[in-house]
Amino acid sequence: MPGGPRGPLATSGAVSEPTLGEAWADLRRRRGALGDALALYDDVIEGWAHWSPPRPLATTLEASACRRRWESGTPLVEAAYVIRPADVEELVGRAMETLARAAPPLGPGLQHFAQQWDDGHVETRALLPSRGRIGAATSVESVELTGEVMALLAVLSLRPALERLYAPVREHLSEGTWRLGICPFCGGPPGFTDIVEEGRRQLDCHLCGGAWLFGRLQCPFCGVDGAQPLVRLTPEEAREEGYAISACRECRGYVKELDRRTRWNGGPPLVEDWGSPHFDLVARREQYWRPDASLVLLAGAA
């Protein structure tokens, strides 16, 4: 259901869905050939499972306030400004360690970011979405990390906190309320696409775990409409039933896609995305881009 919680917060009726850790372990079994590459994410998944906020994190926005913002085309990103650096200190530290292990050349930039963070020059807001990107432009420039690395750092650092923060307002998002290609909750870009009942297209946000319905023939990145600019890639070397790459010829952006009508037992969007770096490799070979970096591809380029 659009807007519903993802991962460890998700429930279906009276029966709890698998936790993100359980879903990740299942995917690791299914994709055994990618074992060493996918192991890069293990520490992140484990850290998220054991993290708990030092104080309650839940937005108190009422349904009417949410709807007013959504109807004006404004995501609820300002609700996340309440998250303090101390709330996510442990998560940010683990995220930087993960990135440094995967891609040692990022070390100097990460050290600079850590120093800026410790000195109070970079705060949590610097990792939140701003217009057209994740992370304020000034923050990206000041810490010497690329925009896509900052976007990945934001996901690794903030996902559990934002998932908790927005949990109370997920139910306020109704079909047709939001029509933009960014997350109605945190304002982040889509990280994955699900094809659900009746062939409808649902975009999924990795930063906060939000989900929303979006036009099947529209690019979420540049907004171009129509079938002609859009392309679905199903390369032979990465062919799996139900999986594809949805890309735009105009802006060259792409997002991976899973047809849930075919793969009804697939894992959560984040798990399916992180667990399919071979599709990212194919898309990058064709000169397509995505807003956030792939940890596996970063490691391969190091």
Buried (B, 14 or more C-beta within 10 A) or exposed (E): BBBBBBBBBBEEEEEEBBBBBBBBBBBBEBBEEBEEBBEBBBBBBEBBBEBEBEEEBBBEBEEEBBBEBBEEEEBBBBBBEBBEBEBBBBBBBBBBBBBBBBBEEBEEBBBBBBEBBEEEEBBBBBBBBBEEBBBBEEBBEBBBBEBBBBBBBBBBBBBBBBBBBBBBBBEBBEEEBBEBBBBBBBBBBBBBBBBBEEEBBBBBBBBBBBBBBBBEEBBBBEEBEEEEBBBEBBBEEBEBEBBBBBBBEBBBBBBBBBBBEEBEEBBBBBBBBBBBBBBBBBBBEEEBEBBBBBBBBBBEEE
